[in-house]
Amino acid sequence: MVKERNIALCILFTILTCGLYGIYWFICLTDETNNASRSTGTTGGMAFLLSLVTCSIYLYYWMYKQGEKLESAKASRGIPTNGNSGIIYIILTFFGLGIVSYALMQNDLNKMAQ
């Protein structure tokens, strides 16, 4: 089940809580993307733990896989895809704009929740 979230509020809460809400959002994005794409990938908590342990190296892999899963979920619902979401997420994260990647992922999930 995909829960529709207000992207602006998620960003605001992440800023106000000094990133703590961002951790929760990361975990929810992972779990909801797995559900939407009907795949049994890494759980949100495990993905967060792996990102911590690998000093964010796993985060780049996660971004790419999230893009693939979201493209798969959109295609199965008949929503047009661009095929390169994972690369865009990686580039944004590399330049310190990971929260923008989260917002783009949430936007795709919100489209599927409607």
Residue, then its C-alpha position, 0 to 999 in steps of 0.5 A: m500500500v502506498k501512502e500519499r504524502n505532502i512533499a513540502l511538509c516532508i522536506l520541512f519536517t526533515i529540516l526542522t528535525c535536523g534530518l530525523y524525519g528524513i530517516y523515517w522518510f527514507i525507510c518509508l520510501t524503501d518499503e513503499t517502493n518495494n510494495a508498489s513494484r511487488s518486489t522483495g528487496t531490502t527493507g527500509g531499516m536494513a537499507f538505512l543500516l547498510s547506508l550507515v555501515t558503508c559510509s553512504i556507498y550503499l546509498y548510491y546503489w539504493m538510489y539506482k535500485q529505487g529508480e528501477k523499481l519505480e520505473s517498473a511500478k509505473a510501467s505496470r500501472g500504465i504511467p509513462t516512464n523516462g527510463n533513467s530515474g536511477i541515474i538522476y537520483i544518483i547525480l542529485t545525491f552526488f551533488g548533495l541534493g539527496i532530499v530532491s531525489y526523495a521528493l522525486m521518488q515521493n512524487d512518483l509514489n503519490k502518482m501511483a497512490q491516486 
